[in-house]
């Protein structure tokens, strides 16, 4: 009986000590739940556009940090200077590359337009492929225009005009418009931008647009058709649609007469 009492007393002392330990400093530590797996990075076009920064602002707020990226195509190889605050600053994006690889041979003369030129991969490619044409490179981003001008000079392409939209003479009509359009400006703004410049196509002109299906390529093509612009999908690859757009019947002629 005495031995049983000693065992019970020892058990009580151990239990009391355990209670004091549990209510001591360790009880004040924060609870650490099990860590959840970190998801793999998303490299979809939508996320890439967000990560590109505010490339559609006229004055980028990010500090300048220039570097050079390659543009390699079967018929040319260019080294382009790019910078923070412009679209696809880390390298020519897949949509633009598809446009330049799969797009038709550009018109050899007349006025060509690169709408939303960035640092100039489309404009410079057109200028190299069509040396007798005048290539207008348009962007709202002043840093992008500076880079396009710099890159054109470095590549000895004197037929590139990098300007803001308001600096294009009113009577200029484009035989072709090439664009990887700035989707991030929003649906209404994008539609307004496209109508403004599509209505400046020459009567027999055309526009070539590259847009990812996840960024609204198919719905935009339907909308353009509804507005009277005949559209045709030339190719589809990696989710990108290459779309050819023709002017509205009589629209360019009417604008020329009223100019």
C-alpha positions as CSV (number, residue, x, y, z in Angstrom):
1,X,0.0,0.0,0.0
2,X,2.8,2.3,0.9
3,X,4.6,1.5,-2.4
4,X,1.4,2.3,-4.3
5,X,1.1,5.7,-2.6
6,X,4.7,6.5,-3.5
7,X,4.0,5.7,-7.2
8,X,0.9,7.8,-7.2
9,X,2.7,10.8,-5.6
10,X,5.5,10.6,-8.2
11,X,2.9,10.5,-11.0
12,X,1.3,13.6,-9.6
13,X,4.6,15.5,-9.4
14,X,5.4,14.6,-13.1
15,X,1.9,15.7,-14.2
16,X,2.3,19.0,-12.4
17,X,5.7,19.6,-14.0
18,X,4.3,18.9,-17.4
19,X,1.5,21.4,-16.9
20,X,4.0,24.1,-15.9
21,X,6.2,23.5,-19.0
22,X,3.1,23.6,-21.3
23,X,2.1,27.0,-19.8
24,X,5.7,28.4,-19.9
25,X,7.5,30.3,-22.7
26,X,6.8,27.7,-25.4
27,X,3.1,28.4,-25.1
28,X,3.7,32.0,-26.2
29,X,5.3,31.0,-29.5
30,X,3.1,31.6,-32.6
31,X,1.4,28.6,-34.2
32,X,3.2,27.5,-37.4
33,X,0.8,25.6,-39.7
34,X,2.2,23.2,-42.2
35,X,3.5,25.0,-45.2
36,X,1.5,24.7,-48.4
37,X,3.3,23.9,-51.7
38,X,4.3,27.0,-53.6
39,X,2.5,27.1,-57.0
40,X,4.7,27.1,-60.1
41,X,5.0,30.5,-61.8
42,X,2.5,31.3,-64.4
43,X,4.0,32.4,-67.8
44,X,0.7,32.8,-69.6
45,X,0.4,35.9,-71.9
46,X,-2.0,37.5,-69.5
47,X,0.4,37.3,-66.6
48,X,3.3,38.3,-68.8
49,X,1.4,41.4,-69.8
50,X,0.8,42.3,-66.2
51,X,4.5,41.8,-65.3
52,X,5.5,44.0,-68.2
53,X,4.6,47.1,-66.1
54,X,2.7,50.2,-67.4
55,X,4.1,50.1,-70.9
56,X,1.2,52.1,-72.2
57,X,2.0,55.2,-70.0
58,X,3.5,58.2,-71.8
59,X,6.2,58.7,-69.2
60,X,7.2,55.4,-67.5
61,X,7.9,55.8,-63.8
62,X,10.5,53.0,-63.6
63,X,14.1,54.1,-63.6
64,X,15.9,53.5,-67.0
65,X,18.1,50.4,-67.2
66,X,18.9,49.7,-70.8
67,X,20.1,46.4,-72.2
68,X,20.3,44.6,-75.5
69,X,18.1,41.8,-76.8
70,X,18.4,39.8,-80.1
71,X,15.9,39.6,-82.8
72,X,16.8,36.6,-85.0
73,X,14.6,35.8,-88.1
74,X,15.5,33.7,-91.1
75,X,16.2,36.8,-93.2
76,X,17.7,39.2,-90.7
77,X,19.4,39.4,-87.3
78,X,19.2,42.6,-85.2
79,X,20.5,43.7,-81.8
80,X,17.9,45.9,-80.2
81,X,18.3,48.2,-77.2
82,X,15.4,47.9,-74.7
83,X,14.6,49.3,-71.3
84,X,12.4,49.1,-68.3
85,X,8.9,50.5,-68.7
86,X,8.4,49.3,-72.3
87,X,6.6,46.2,-73.6
88,X,8.5,42.9,-73.6
89,X,11.7,44.5,-72.4
90,X,13.3,41.1,-71.7
91,X,13.1,39.9,-75.2
92,X,10.9,39.9,-78.3
93,X,7.6,38.3,-77.2
94,X,6.1,35.1,-78.9
95,X,3.2,37.0,-80.5
96,X,5.5,39.5,-82.2
97,X,7.8,36.7,-83.3
98,X,4.9,34.8,-84.8
99,X,3.7,37.9,-86.7
100,X,7.2,38.5,-88.2
101,X,7.7,34.8,-89.0
102,X,4.2,34.0,-90.4
103,X,3.0,37.3,-91.7
104,X,3.0,37.9,-95.4
105,X,5.7,39.8,-97.3
106,X,5.1,43.5,-96.6
107,X,4.3,46.0,-99.3
108,X,7.5,47.2,-100.9
109,X,6.4,50.9,-101.1
110,X,4.0,53.4,-99.6
111,X,3.4,54.0,-95.9
112,X,3.4,51.2,-93.4
113,X,2.4,51.5,-89.8
114,X,3.6,49.7,-86.7
115,X,0.9,50.5,-84.2
116,X,2.2,50.2,-80.6
117,X,5.9,49.9,-81.6
118,X,7.6,49.4,-78.3
119,X,11.3,49.4,-78.9
120,X,10.8,48.7,-82.6
121,X,11.1,45.0,-83.5
122,X,8.2,45.1,-86.0
123,X,9.0,48.6,-87.4
124,X,12.7,47.7,-88.0
125,X,11.8,44.4,-89.6
126,X,9.4,46.1,-92.0
127,X,12.0,48.8,-92.7
128,X,14.7,46.2,-93.5
129,X,12.3,44.1,-95.7
130,X,10.8,47.1,-97.5
131,X,13.6,49.6,-97.8
132,X,11.6,51.8,-100.3
133,X,8.6,52.1,-97.9
134,X,8.2,54.6,-95.1
135,X,7.6,52.9,-91.8
136,X,5.7,54.9,-89.2
137,X,6.3,53.6,-85.6
138,X,3.6,54.8,-83.2
139,X,3.5,54.6,-79.4
140,X,2.2,56.6,-76.6
141,X,5.3,55.7,-74.5
142,X,8.0,58.3,-75.1
143,X,10.7,55.9,-73.9
144,X,9.6,53.4,-76.5
145,X,9.8,56.0,-79.2
146,X,13.3,57.0,-78.1
147,X,14.4,53.4,-78.2
148,X,12.9,52.8,-81.7
149,X,14.7,55.9,-83.0
150,X,17.9,54.7,-81.4
151,X,17.6,51.2,-82.8
152,X,16.7,52.4,-86.3
153,X,19.9,54.6,-86.3
154,X,22.0,51.7,-85.0
155,X,20.7,49.4,-87.7
156,X,21.2,52.2,-90.4
157,X,17.5,52.2,-91.3
158,X,16.6,55.7,-92.4
159,X,13.0,54.9,-93.5
160,X,11.6,54.7,-89.9
161,X,9.6,57.5,-88.4
162,X,9.0,57.0,-84.6
163,X,6.3,59.5,-83.6
164,X,3.3,60.0,-81.4
165,X,-0.1,59.5,-83.1
166,X,-0.8,63.2,-83.4
167,X,2.4,63.8,-85.3
168,X,1.3,61.6,-88.3
169,X,0.2,64.0,-91.1
170,X,-3.6,63.8,-91.6
171,X,-3.4,62.9,-95.3
172,X,-1.2,59.8,-94.8
173,X,-3.0,56.6,-95.7
174,X,-1.4,53.3,-94.9
175,X,-1.1,50.4,-97.3
176,X,-0.4,48.1,-94.3
177,X,-0.8,48.2,-90.5
178,X,1.2,45.7,-88.5
179,X,0.4,45.4,-84.8
180,X,0.7,43.3,-81.6
181,X,-2.0,45.7,-80.1
182,X,-1.8,47.0,-76.5
183,X,-4.5,44.8,-74.9
184,X,-3.9,46.2,-71.4
185,X,-5.3,49.6,-72.2
186,X,-8.8,48.1,-71.9
187,X,-11.5,46.9,-74.2
188,X,-13.1,50.2,-75.0
189,X,-9.8,52.1,-75.5
190,X,-8.4,49.3,-77.7
191,X,-11.5,49.3,-79.9
192,X,-11.3,53.1,-80.3
193,X,-7.6,52.9,-81.1
194,X,-8.1,50.2,-83.7
195,X,-11.0,52.0,-85.4
196,X,-9.0,55.3,-85.5
197,X,-6.1,53.7,-87.4
198,X,-8.0,51.1,-89.4
199,X,-10.0,53.9,-90.9
200,X,-6.7,55.3,-92.2
201,X,-6.0,52.3,-94.4
202,X,-5.7,52.9,-98.1
203,X,-8.7,51.5,-100.1
204,X,-6.8,48.3,-100.9
205,X,-4.8,48.2,-97.7
206,X,-4.8,45.7,-94.9
207,X,-3.9,45.3,-91.3
208,X,-2.2,42.3,-89.7
209,X,-2.9,41.8,-86.0
210,X,-1.5,39.2,-83.6
211,X,-3.5,38.5,-80.4
212,X,-3.6,35.6,-78.0
213,X,-6.9,33.8,-77.8
214,X,-6.9,34.1,-74.0
215,X,-6.7,37.9,-74.5
216,X,-9.8,38.1,-76.6
217,X,-8.5,37.5,-80.2
218,X,-11.7,35.7,-81.4
219,X,-14.1,38.1,-79.8
220,X,-12.2,41.1,-81.2
221,X,-12.3,39.6,-84.7
222,X,-16.1,39.2,-84.4
223,X,-16.4,42.7,-83.2
224,X,-14.3,44.0,-86.1
225,X,-16.5,42.1,-88.5
226,X,-19.6,43.6,-86.9
227,X,-18.1,47.1,-87.5
228,X,-17.7,46.4,-91.2
229,X,-14.1,45.4,-91.3
230,X,-13.7,42.0,-93.1
231,X,-11.4,39.8,-91.1
232,X,-9.6,36.5,-91.8
233,X,-7.6,34.3,-89.6
234,X,-4.3,33.6,-91.4
235,X,-2.8,31.2,-88.9
236,X,-3.1,30.1,-85.3
237,X,-0.1,28.8,-83.3
238,X,0.7,28.6,-79.6
239,X,-2.7,30.1,-78.9
240,X,-1.9,33.2,-80.9
241,X,-4.2,34.3,-83.8
242,X,-2.8,36.1,-86.8
243,X,-5.7,38.1,-88.2
244,X,-5.9,40.0,-91.5
245,X,-8.3,43.0,-91.4
246,X,-9.5,45.0,-94.5
247,X,-10.9,48.5,-94.5
248,X,-14.6,49.1,-94.4
249,X,-16.0,49.5,-97.9
250,X,-15.8,53.1,-99.1
251,X,-14.4,54.3,-95.7
252,X,-10.9,55.1,-96.8
253,X,-12.1,56.8,-100.0
254,X,-14.6,58.9,-98.1
255,X,-11.9,60.1,-95.6
256,X,-9.5,60.9,-98.5
257,X,-12.1,63.1,-100.1
258,X,-12.8,65.0,-96.9
259,X,-9.1,65.5,-96.0
